[in-house]
Amino acid sequence: SIACLLLASICLSPAAAFITQAPPQSGRSSRLQSSPLFEPEKNDDETSNDFQGFNPFTPGAKMPTKGGFGILSDNERKQPPPSTPGGQISPRQMKMKEITTELLMCISDDESVSELLLSHEEFLLDQLNNVDAVLEPDSVLTPDMTRSQRFQRYGEVMQERIDDARAPAAKKALGALKDFVMSRE
């Protein structure tokens, strides 16, 4: 008798209408399909396609971005993405990009800049101090360079990047990085 009362209360509840409702017929859409969750996004420009030309199976493929935060110069935009042979991403270049981005975010605070650079000092100086360090294929340094030659080459390349940078904040960030590294020569 309790089971009958329980069954009757379930059948009379509003949820019962949903549970016992027949599946939608072809040609008709269900309430779920017509909910805002499944509607296409409405943009001012209906013809925009954020994924146009993007192939996720192409090594080094990147989606076009809007804005351009993080682009320091025209030359860097033209360079291929950080990678090593076989299309693998270069961990060192990713770490450098992360440090550069952090540097750009705190560039107006000299104390934060100093703390950031000091916290990454070992990483920043590794390939300059350690002549036996494994170099990336696209490195501006070569295995036959002495420590002194590596610092000299680093200074030259950084000055070129500073000169090519368009944004004042980028010039300042690159300058701070160069000054910090060169002070350790």
Salt bridges, closest charged atoms under 4 A:
ASP50 OD1 - LYS66 NZ 3.48
ASP74 OD1 - ARG77 NH2 3.57
ASP74 OD1 - ARG166 NH1 3.63
GLU98 OE2 - LYS95 NZ 4.00
GLU121 OE2 - ARG184 NE 2.79
GLU156 OE1 - ARG153 NH1 3.55
